[in-house]
Amino acid sequence: MYLVCKLRSIIIRTPVIKDALPTLIASYVIPEFGNPEMLLRAKAVDMFTAYGDINFSDLNLLKIAVEGIYKCLSADPNKIVSLKAACAFSCILEHKEAIDLVRPFLNNILVEYIKLLDTFDNEDIIRSLENIVKAFSDCIAPFAVELVRHLSNIFLKYCKIDNERSKDDDYEGDVEMAASGCLNAISVILNAPIPAESLPII
């Protein structure tokens, strides 16, 4: 799985291999969601970060994939697996059918994203959250205030960390990118079709 992810740029340009990916995923990736080894669960999720946007003609396979990623996000005992699952969600949501499958779990998914953002300074999670907000802009209103509140707090935390780390000569501004991602996510929420009365603190 590690090598298949690394070879993505070649595989997606090779039709005979790309067309075989759904079979490979069904046979060798999906079963690893339940593997007791954390590393293999993490690599299974990575496969969907790399190839979540490929064509899944078998909608049942897509359903199983969504359920597996959701389980890794919400119930995996290892936070690294949950972190990788958060990054994979925005890729699998390239499929309209996946959006419909995720919709019933949206509240729980957003809660898990907030927990991860409180723990990790990770731009990839924020980018993935942006994509989720875009995908569910039609029903984000009930969560908008809480999301903006958390993202604002996380933004302030990142700014404080960035100010402290900027004193170091070898600091490369990685937290600054995450802070910028928070502002982008807030912007996406505020530009969604949300009734004004749903945003009393804005």
Sequence and secondary structure as in RCSB ss.txt:
>XXXX:A:sequence
MYLVCKLRSIIIRTPVIKDALPTLIASYVIPEFGNPEMLLRAKAVDMFTAYGDINFSDLNLLKIAVEGIYKCLSA
DPNKIVSLKAACAFSCILEHKEAIDLVRPFLNNILVEYIKLLDTFDNEDIIRSLENIVKAFSDCIAPFAVELVRH
LSNIFLKYCKIDNERSKDDDYEGDVEMAASGCLNAISVILNAPIPAESLPII
>XXXX:A:secstr
 HHHHHTHHHHTT HHHHTTHHHHIIIIIGGGGG S HHHHHHHHHHHHHHTTS  S HHHHHHHHHHHHHHHHH
 SSHHHHHHHHHHHHHHTTSHHHHHHHGGGHHHHHHHHHHHHHH   HHHHHHHHHHHHHTGGG HHHHHHHHHH
HHHHHHHHHHHHHHHTTSTT   HHHHHHHHHHHHHHHHHTSS  GGG TT 
